[in-house]
Amino acid sequence: MSSRAAPAIPYSMSMKDLPPEPGLYVTATPIGNLADITYRAVDILKKADLILCEDTRQTAKLCAAYGVETPRSPYHDHNAAKVRPEIIKNLQDGAVICLVSDAGTPLISDPGYKLVRDARDAGVPVFPLPGPSAAIAALSAAGAPSDRFFFAGFLPAKQGARGKALETIAKVDATLIFYETAPRLGDALAAMETVLGDRKAVVARELTKLHEEFREGALSELASAYKDAPPKGEIVIVVFPPEEKAADAGDIDAFLIAALGEGGVKEAAAAAAEQFSIPRKEAYARALQLKGAG
C-alpha cells in the first residue's frame, strides 16, 4: 500500500489551491443523483489536463453541472487499444488525467483496467478518487449479509452461457451481486432460481434517482413478477447466500462417538456444539445417551 498519509483536515480546505500530482486519477461519478460526487473529485476534474470518458456526451452533463471545462476524450472498448499508448506517453510526460465511466466507479463492469495496468507498469502513479458504486449502494440497503459478497457483474445474454456462469458461483458462500438489463431481468431471475435454488433476493432499480425501488422476495416470485413486465432503468440484483442446512443427526452421532473415544462427555458435547452450531445442552444430552449405549 502507498505510504501517503491522509490529510489531517478536509481536502477542500487544505488542498484546493494546490495543483494535483501528475498521474492517472480513477474518478467515481454519480450513478444517478448528480449531488453524489466528492469535493475532491470535482476539484481534480477541474484541474486535470484531460478527462477520459466512456461516453463524452454523458460526462458533458456532469461537467456542465459543476462548471468543469477540462477537455474530454473518448476511452472505451472500441478505441482503447489504439489510444492507450498515447495516453501512457502523456502520463509519463507529467499529465494529470482523469478516467471516468458513464456512472459510478470506473473498472466496475466498465472499461479501464488495462489502462490502469499499463500505467502502473510504466511507473505512472494511479490515484483512486472513491465515490458511488451501484453494486455497493444496492448491497448497503438490501438487507443481505454484507460481511462476504461476490460481485458477478453482467451475466451472459444467451441461456446456455448464463447457466454455466451461474454454476461456477453456485457454491460461493456469500451474497451475490449482479448487474442486469431490464429486458433480460425476468429470464436472469428464472435462471438464478434454477441454478442457485429459490433463494431470497432483492431487485434494486434506479438507485439514487427519483423512482428508486427495492423489491424483495424469493427468486421464483421475482422471476414471475418481471417475466412479462420488465421495469425501466438500471438494475442491480442482490441474491442472499444459501441457507445453512440443519445438522444431520447421523453426522452428529458419528462425531460424538469419535469424540467420546478420546475424552469425556463434557468435552465431546462442547466440540459437537461448536462443530454443528447446535445448543451445548442438546449435544450434552445426546453424548450421555451414546455413552450409556456404549
C-alpha positions as a printed NumPy array, in Angstrom:
array([[  0.   ,   0.   ,   0.   ],
       [  1.061,   3.587,  -0.544],
       [  2.794,   5.399,   2.258],
       [  0.956,   8.656,   1.506],
       [ -0.86 ,   9.793,   4.654],
       [ -4.412,  11.086,   4.534],
       [ -4.692,  14.856,   5.02 ],
       [ -5.37 ,  15.922,   8.58 ],
       [ -8.067,  18.395,   7.503],
       [-10.642,  18.191,   4.696],
       [ -9.295,  18.226,   1.163],
       [-11.428,  21.175,   0.174],
       [ -9.734,  23.322,   2.815],
       [ -6.151,  22.103,   2.713],
       [ -5.518,  21.378,  -0.965],
       [ -7.936,  23.406,  -3.065],
       [ -5.223,  25.817,  -4.199],
       [ -2.577,  23.158,  -4.874],
       [ -2.027,  21.566,  -8.291],
       [ -2.696,  17.823,  -8.317],
       [  0.194,  15.407,  -8.517],
       [  0.725,  14.138, -12.09 ],
       [ -0.804,  10.753, -12.746],
       [ -3.965,   8.847, -13.597],
       [ -6.986,   9.562, -11.399],
       [ -9.65 ,   6.832, -11.4  ],
       [-12.635,   9.04 , -10.663],
       [-16.012,   7.842,  -9.401],
       [-19.014,   9.808, -10.659],
       [-22.715,   9.826,  -9.645],
       [-24.871,   6.815, -10.534],
       [-27.991,   8.951, -10.713],
       [-28.202,  11.875,  -8.329],
       [-25.716,  14.493,  -9.541],
       [-25.11 ,  15.603,  -5.95 ],
       [-23.363,  12.304,  -5.215],
       [-19.824,  13.38 ,  -6.081],
       [-16.998,  14.33 ,  -3.747],
       [-15.448,  17.789,  -3.426],
       [-12.104,  16.245,  -4.262],
       [-13.391,  14.641,  -7.474],
       [-14.835,  17.928,  -8.738],
       [-11.606,  19.751,  -7.849],
       [ -9.379,  17.262,  -9.684],
       [-11.721,  17.149, -12.688],
       [-11.38 ,  20.936, -12.996],
       [ -7.599,  20.885, -12.661],
       [ -6.897,  17.869, -14.881],
       [ -5.367,  18.169, -18.339],
       [ -7.807,  15.649, -19.797],
       [-10.856,  13.582, -18.862],
       [-11.127,  10.144, -20.439],
       [-14.815,   9.252, -20.857],
       [-16.76 ,   6.137, -21.674],
       [-19.217,   8.472, -23.434],
       [-18.238,  12.145, -23.76 ],
       [-21.879,  13.193, -24.104],
       [-22.794,  11.596, -20.785],
       [-19.814,  13.119, -18.983],
       [-20.634,  16.526, -20.516],
       [-23.798,  16.652, -18.381],
       [-21.777,  16.195, -15.191],
       [-19.178,  18.733, -16.284],
       [-21.878,  21.289, -17.082],
       [-23.445,  20.809, -13.644],
       [-20.172,  21.606, -11.866],
       [-18.555,  24.05 , -14.244],
       [-15.812,  21.666, -15.347],
       [-14.24 ,  22.924, -18.588],
       [-11.455,  20.338, -18.875],
       [-11.136,  18.777, -22.36 ],
       [-12.812,  15.387, -22.75 ],
       [-11.77 ,  12.459, -24.91 ],
       [-13.439,   9.065, -25.502],
       [-11.904,   5.951, -23.979],
       [-13.929,   2.771, -24.401],
       [-13.659,  -0.834, -25.534],
       [-13.697,   0.092, -29.223],
       [-10.767,   2.541, -29.205],
       [ -8.818,   1.615, -26.076],
       [ -6.066,  -0.431, -27.709],
       [ -5.424,   2.317, -30.269],
       [ -5.323,   5.339, -27.93 ],
       [ -3.806,   3.757, -24.819],
       [ -0.117,   4.119, -25.855],
       [ -0.519,   7.861, -26.41 ],
       [ -2.304,   8.238, -23.069],
       [  0.536,   6.441, -21.277],
       [  3.078,   8.683, -23.018],
       [  1.222,  11.801, -21.876],
       [  1.079,  10.461, -18.334],
       [  4.815,   9.746, -18.385],
       [  5.358,  13.316, -19.534],
       [  3.604,  14.586, -16.404],
       [ -0.034,  14.949, -17.418],
       [ -2.932,  14.843, -14.964],
       [ -5.625,  12.631, -16.495],
       [ -8.959,  11.578, -15.009],
       [-10.64 ,   8.341, -16.046],
       [-14.422,   8.281, -15.615],
       [-17.211,   5.928, -16.649],
       [-20.76 ,   6.902, -17.567],
       [-21.799,   6.373, -13.938],
       [-20.21 ,   5.059, -10.769],
       [-16.696,   3.793, -10.188],
       [-14.614,   3.058, -13.297],
       [-13.487,  -0.54 , -13.92 ],
       [-16.609,  -1.972, -12.184],
       [-18.205,  -3.579, -15.267],
       [-16.716,  -0.723, -17.294],
       [-13.585,  -0.452, -19.448],
       [-10.378,   0.782, -17.871],
       [ -8.409,  -1.893, -16.042],
       [ -5.918,  -2.304, -18.912],
       [ -5.16 ,   1.408, -18.777],
       [ -4.585,   1.216, -15.035],
       [ -2.399,  -1.867, -15.502],
       [ -0.312,  -0.244, -18.254],
       [  0.04 ,   2.966, -16.258],
       [  1.333,   1.104, -13.22 ],
       [  3.677,  -0.981, -15.378],
       [  5.029,   2.271, -16.851],
       [  5.705,   3.696, -13.393],
       [  2.854,   6.2  , -13.551],
       [  1.1  ,   6.958, -10.246],
       [ -2.547,   5.854, -10.172],
       [ -4.857,   7.544,  -7.669],
       [ -8.367,   6.362,  -6.745],
       [-10.947,   9.089,  -6.248],
       [-13.574,   6.959,  -4.454],
       [-17.286,   7.502,  -4.658],
       [-20.532,   5.907,  -5.861],
       [-20.864,   2.284,  -6.98 ],
       [-24.237,   0.77 ,  -7.835],
       [-23.18 ,  -2.631,  -6.503],
       [-22.184,  -1.285,  -3.091],
       [-25.167,   1.063,  -2.922],
       [-27.571,  -1.828,  -3.545],
       [-25.81 ,  -4.09 ,  -1.04 ],
       [-25.865,  -1.403,   1.645],
       [-29.66 ,  -1.105,   1.557],
       [-30.783,  -4.612,   0.554],
       [-30.568,  -6.187,   3.997],
       [-28.457,  -9.088,   2.75 ],
       [-25.39 , -10.273,   4.693],
       [-22.569,  -7.921,   3.764],
       [-19.61 ,  -9.457,   5.586],
       [-18.878, -11.537,   2.479],
       [-20.089, -10.769,  -1.039],
       [-19.206, -11.714,  -4.612],
       [-19.698,  -9.263,  -7.477],
       [-20.502, -11.172, -10.667],
       [-21.231,  -8.243, -12.985],
       [-23.417,  -8.899, -16.026],
       [-24.388, -12.488, -16.834],
       [-24.116, -13.687, -20.457],
       [-27.158, -12.963, -22.599],
       [-27.528, -16.475, -24.025],
       [-29.347, -19.032, -21.887],
       [-26.697, -21.775, -22.012],
       [-23.786, -19.488, -21.226],
       [-25.785, -17.804, -18.472],
       [-26.487, -21.138, -16.803],
       [-22.831, -22.159, -16.944],
       [-21.757, -18.839, -15.464],
       [-24.173, -19.302, -12.573],
       [-22.971, -22.859, -11.977],
       [-19.426, -21.602, -11.397],
       [-20.576, -19.488,  -8.443],
       [-23.483, -21.582,  -7.14 ],
       [-21.468, -22.843,  -4.173],
       [-19.995, -19.484,  -3.189],
       [-20.984, -18.978,   0.454],
       [-21.586, -15.251,   0.17 ],
       [-24.095, -12.678,  -1.013],
       [-24.067, -12.483,  -4.825],
       [-24.392,  -9.184,  -6.701],
       [-25.309,  -8.924, -10.384],
       [-25.956,  -6.15 , -12.868],
       [-28.73 ,  -6.769, -15.393],
       [-30.604,  -5.023, -18.172],
       [-34.358,  -4.539, -17.911],
       [-35.359,  -6.71 , -20.923],
       [-33.348,  -9.688, -19.59 ],
       [-34.344,  -9.338, -15.933],
       [-37.103, -11.968, -15.858],
       [-35.018, -14.578, -17.682],
       [-31.985, -13.876, -15.482],
       [-34.001, -14.306, -12.285],
       [-35.514, -17.558, -13.567],
       [-32.044, -18.881, -14.409],
       [-30.825, -17.948, -10.938],
       [-33.682, -19.878,  -9.348],
       [-32.892, -22.933, -11.477],
       [-29.176, -22.987, -10.707],
       [-28.931, -21.368,  -7.267],
       [-32.192, -22.58 ,  -5.764],
       [-35.121, -20.452,  -4.671],
       [-33.07 , -18.07 ,  -2.56 ],
       [-34.157, -14.752,  -1.146],
       [-33.174, -11.826,  -3.356],
       [-33.609,  -8.086,  -3.882],
       [-34.026,  -6.271,  -7.168],
       [-32.708,  -2.713,  -6.778],
       [-33.707,  -0.315,  -9.519],
       [-32.895,   3.289, -10.429],
       [-30.609,   3.777,  -7.43 ],
       [-30.374,   7.383,  -6.145],
       [-32.884,   8.514,  -8.777],
       [-36.451,   9.775,  -8.427],
       [-38.045,   6.34 ,  -8.883],
       [-35.594,   4.33 ,  -6.784],
       [-37.058,   0.953,  -5.842],
       [-36.071,  -2.107,  -3.799],
       [-38.221,  -5.193,  -4.354],
       [-37.594,  -8.214,  -2.124],
       [-38.753, -11.796,  -2.459],
       [-37.818, -15.332,  -3.404],
       [-36.162, -15.684,  -6.806],
       [-39.215, -17.565,  -8.075],
       [-41.533, -14.731,  -7.009],
       [-39.336, -12.055,  -8.556],
       [-38.915, -14.029, -11.779],
       [-42.684, -14.357, -12.079],
       [-43.243, -10.674, -11.326],
       [-40.843,  -9.484, -14.008],
       [-41.453, -12.217, -16.61 ],
       [-43.855, -10.207, -18.744],
       [-43.343,  -6.794, -17.179],
       [-39.712,  -5.699, -17.432],
       [-39.101,  -2.483, -15.486],
       [-37.298,   0.595, -16.685],
       [-33.891,   1.773, -15.574],
       [-30.586,   0.424, -14.314],
       [-30.855,  -2.755, -12.223],
       [-28.825,  -4.496,  -9.537],
       [-29.771,  -7.967,  -8.273],
       [-28.665,  -8.948,  -4.763],
       [-29.007, -12.673,  -4.014],
       [-28.755, -13.86 ,  -0.422],
       [-26.289, -16.648,   0.475],
       [-27.536, -20.252,   0.582],
       [-29.279, -21.077,   3.845],
       [-27.374, -23.285,   6.25 ],
       [-28.772, -26.805,   6.32 ],
       [-29.762, -28.315,   9.637],
       [-27.175, -30.666,  11.072],
       [-27.759, -34.309,  10.183],
       [-28.392, -36.459,  13.272],
       [-26.231, -39.268,  11.933],
       [-23.29 , -36.929,  11.394],
       [-23.655, -35.532,  14.91 ],
       [-23.742, -39.042,  16.419],
       [-20.677, -40.137,  14.458],
       [-18.807, -37.043,  15.605],
       [-19.804, -37.572,  19.255],
       [-18.856, -41.273,  19.231],
       [-15.409, -40.408,  17.888],
       [-15.005, -37.593,  20.436],
       [-16.139, -39.822,  23.312],
       [-13.422, -42.258,  22.375],
       [-10.846, -39.59 ,  23.085],
       [-12.365, -37.732,  26.037],
       [-15.265, -37.181,  28.402],
       [-18.893, -36.309,  27.797],
       [-18.452, -32.639,  28.57 ],
       [-15.576, -32.195,  26.145],
       [-17.311, -34.174,  23.383],
       [-20.511, -32.148,  23.758],
       [-18.63 , -28.85 ,  23.62 ],
       [-16.807, -29.911,  20.464],
       [-20.025, -31.082,  18.786],
       [-21.866, -27.881,  19.698],
       [-19.153, -25.809,  18.043],
       [-18.807, -28.081,  15.02 ],
       [-22.526, -28.24 ,  14.17 ],
       [-23.768, -24.951,  15.662],
       [-26.219, -26.727,  17.965],
       [-27.076, -25.959,  21.625],
       [-24.489, -27.349,  24.013],
       [-27.256, -28.699,  26.264],
       [-28.648, -30.73 ,  23.35 ],
       [-25.2  , -32.066,  22.454],
       [-24.52 , -32.991,  26.097],
       [-27.791, -34.928,  26.399],
       [-27.072, -36.884,  23.236],
       [-23.478, -37.572,  24.3  ],
       [-24.811, -39.031,  27.577],
       [-27.191, -41.312,  25.65 ],
       [-24.414, -42.53 ,  23.387],
       [-22.077, -43.014,  26.336],
       [-24.702, -45.135,  28.12 ],
       [-25.453, -47.123,  24.979],
       [-21.795, -47.846,  24.514]])
